[in-house]
């Protein structure tokens, strides 16, 4: 993926504005089907969580869909799921030993390109006996991709008003995809819907973090107040903040309304310079209410 990073670093702007767009759960209504039908069944199968399957499903859904961790890379999200299960009194009552993942924890802390290529390279240089958790993580992650290819078929369309926003933005801004989904799936999904023509680059997890995507694309080329990240998760907000960029939230469960609002008021404000300040603060305050950090089973 060195070439993909180089492509970003060598990007020559055509406009003075840059817009980065997340994909799963933001531009496309793919989060629910991918996690509920692909990720979670494979977590239960490959990590042998059948005795606590209902708890594993609830924890994984909370982490990946209904909490402040929504949109996180699959490997940190997996670790967070295990951590929530370890703290859950109902799981503790089952006296089940959860997977030990010391090497995976260390790898997630040290590696920035958290994708299968980097994990495969790590496993190629370490035996299964030496690091069984890493080989198990690779087996699980590869199985997830197979399930996504098999189940997420037919070309799921983007949310309403996504095309209208892209049409409105393209004459004034350079657009790129900024995601932690594997690149192969991103390219397929954007090409299936004919949306790839709007963007100069489609960046997945193999290219690095979302913060790195924006940094490599905009360093020394765009003023920070002319860079906008569109996303549905705190990871997208973090990427924007890391680059002093603006952020427009696509609120989970209110995606259609959010995209319509972006089209009617968000983009006009971005281009006329009135986005920052009170307007941006009000968007963020509303967004934070959709993504709690306390799971429902801890609320009594």
Residue pairs with C-beta under 8 A, 6 or more apart in sequence:
1 113
1 115
1 117
1 183
1 206
1 207
4 183
4 201
4 203
4 206
4 207
5 207
5 208
5 216
7 201
8 201
8 203
8 207
8 213
8 216
8 217
9 216
9 219
11 174
11 200
11 201
11 216
11 217
11 221
13 174
13 221
13 222
14 174
15 172
15 173
15 174
16 222
16 223
16 226
17 169
17 172
17 173
17 174
17 222
17 226
17 227
17 228
17 270
17 271
18 173
18 174
18 175
18 176
18 214
18 217
18 218
18 221
18 222
18 226
18 227
18 228
19 169
19 173
19 174
19 175
19 176
19 227
19 228
19 229
19 230
19 270
20 175
20 176
20 177
20 178
20 210
20 213
20 214
20 217
20 227
20 228
20 229
20 230
20 239
20 245
21 27
21 175
21 176
21 177
21 178
21 199
21 229
21 230
21 231
22 71
22 177
22 178
22 179
22 210
22 229
22 230
22 231
22 232
22 233
22 236
22 250
23 30
23 177
23 179
23 181
23 186
23 189
23 190
24 30
24 31
24 34
24 71
24 179
24 181
25 31
25 65
25 70
25 71
25 232
25 233
25 250
25 252
25 255
26 71
26 230
26 231
26 232
26 233
26 236
26 250
26 255
27 158
27 159
27 162
27 177
27 195
27 230
28 156
28 157
28 158
28 159
28 189
28 193
29 156
29 157
29 158
29 159
29 255
30 152
30 156
30 189
31 64
31 65
31 70
31 232
32 65
33 151
33 152
33 156
34 148
34 152
35 60
35 61
35 64
35 65
36 61
37 147
37 151
38 144
38 147
38 148
38 151
38 152
39 60
39 64
39 74
39 144
39 147
40 56
40 57
40 60
40 61
41 147
42 140
42 143
42 144
42 147
43 49
43 56
43 60
43 78
43 81
43 140
44 50
44 53
44 56
44 57
45 143
46 136
46 139
46 140
46 143
47 99
47 136
47 140
48 99
49 56
49 85
51 94
51 96
52 85
52 91
52 94
52 96
55 85
55 88
55 90
55 91
56 81
56 85
58 295
58 297
59 81
59 84
59 85
59 88
59 295
60 77
60 81
62 84
62 295
62 296
63 69
63 70
63 72
63 77
63 80
63 81
63 84
64 70
64 71
64 72
64 77
64 81
65 252
66 252
66 291
66 292
67 291
67 292
67 293
67 295
68 234
68 291
68 292
68 293
69 76
69 77
69 80
69 233
69 234
70 232
70 233
70 234
70 252
70 291
71 180
71 231
71 232
71 233
71 234
71 235
71 236
72 80
72 180
72 233
72 235
73 114
73 180
73 205
73 235
74 114
74 141
74 144
74 180
74 205
75 104
75 107
75 108
75 114
75 119
75 137
75 141
76 108
76 114
78 104
78 137
78 140
79 101
79 104
79 105
79 108
82 98
82 99
82 101
84 295
85 91
85 98
86 92
86 98
88 297
90 297
91 98
99 133
99 136
100 133
101 133
101 137
102 133
103 126
103 131
103 133
103 134
104 133
104 134
104 137
107 119
107 122
107 134
108 114
111 118
111 122
112 208
112 209
112 212
113 205
113 206
113 207
113 208
114 180
114 205
115 182
115 204
115 205
115 206
116 138
116 141
116 142
116 145
116 182
116 206
117 206
118 206
119 134
119 137
119 138
119 141
120 138
122 134
123 131
123 134
123 135
123 138
126 134
128 135
145 182
145 184
145 185
148 185
149 185
152 185
155 189
155 192
155 193
156 189
157 193
158 193
158 195
159 250
159 255
159 256
159 259
160 256
160 259
160 260
161 256
161 259
161 260
161 262
161 263
162 195
162 259
163 195
164 259
164 263
165 259
165 262
165 263
165 267
166 175
166 195
166 198
168 263
168 267
169 175
169 267
170 198
172 271
173 228
173 271
174 200
175 198
175 199
175 200
176 199
176 200
176 201
176 202
176 203
176 213
176 217
177 186
177 190
177 199
177 201
177 202
177 203
178 203
178 210
178 213
178 214
178 229
178 231
178 236
178 239
179 186
179 202
179 203
179 204
179 205
179 210
180 204
180 205
180 209
180 210
180 235
181 204
181 205
182 204
182 205
182 206
183 202
183 203
183 204
183 205
183 206
183 207
184 204
185 204
186 202
186 203
186 204
187 196
187 202
190 196
190 199
190 202
196 202
201 217
203 213
207 213
208 216
209 239
210 229
210 231
210 235
210 236
210 238
210 239
211 238
211 239
211 242
211 243
213 239
214 227
214 229
214 239
214 240
214 242
214 243
214 245
215 242
215 243
218 224
218 227
218 243
218 245
224 243
224 244
224 245
225 246
225 273
225 276
227 240
227 243
227 244
227 245
227 246
228 240
228 245
228 246
228 247
228 248
228 270
228 275
229 236
229 237
229 239
229 240
229 245
229 246
229 247
229 248
230 236
230 247
230 248
230 250
230 262
231 237
231 239
231 240
231 247
231 248
231 249
231 250
232 249
232 250
232 251
232 252
232 255
233 291
234 291
236 247
236 249
237 247
237 249
237 284
237 287
239 245
240 246
240 247
241 247
246 270
246 275
246 276
246 280
247 280
247 283
247 284
248 262
248 266
248 270
248 283
249 258
249 283
249 284
249 286
249 287
250 258
250 259
250 262
251 257
251 258
251 286
251 287
251 290
252 290
252 291
253 290
254 290
266 275
266 283
269 275
269 279
